[in-house]
């Protein structure tokens, strides 16, 4: 009985690692390609940890939570336009939240770091980790909540001319 249990456990662990589970993060060729040392030299420590190592900033720590003026939020690593202020909302979670992204600006992956699968949002141009998407956003719009690390973004106000 013990041998059968060990065999079953071994099969389960082996079957969990397959080529079918390769995700966009590891297989997609991004327009912006840099070495890890180049990213480290260009980004702040927090930006590097969030964008390149998929870390999460502390909730309520981003000054971008309070931005309400018209403009666009771009990737802090490559400048790709990701979100517009008009689609931003206060989710109460402590991270900048949006109900949709600029069309064709994102890439998607799966994240199992917490023991269950979450949909990870990546910059479509450089593959930087932005945050995650959830189904608890405003129902009157998309019903989606793009929960984004402020450290992954820079804000560019709308040109007033």
Secondary structure as GFF3:
##gff-version 3
##sequence-region A 1 161
A	DSSP	alpha_helix	2	15	.	.	.	ID=ss1
A	DSSP	three_ten_helix	19	21	.	.	.	ID=ss2
A	DSSP	alpha_helix	24	27	.	.	.	ID=ss3
A	DSSP	alpha_helix	36	42	.	.	.	ID=ss4
A	DSSP	alpha_helix	45	53	.	.	.	ID=ss5
A	DSSP	three_ten_helix	63	66	.	.	.	ID=ss6
A	DSSP	beta_strand	71	75	.	.	.	ID=ss7
A	DSSP	beta_strand	81	84	.	.	.	ID=ss8
A	DSSP	three_ten_helix	85	87	.	.	.	ID=ss9
A	DSSP	beta_strand	88	89	.	.	.	ID=ss10
A	DSSP	beta_strand	96	98	.	.	.	ID=ss11
A	DSSP	beta_strand	106	111	.	.	.	ID=ss12
A	DSSP	beta_strand	118	123	.	.	.	ID=ss13
A	DSSP	beta_strand	129	134	.	.	.	ID=ss14
A	DSSP	beta_strand	145	148	.	.	.	ID=ss15
A	DSSP	three_ten_helix	150	152	.	.	.	ID=ss16
A	DSSP	beta_strand	153	157	.	.	.	ID=ss17
###
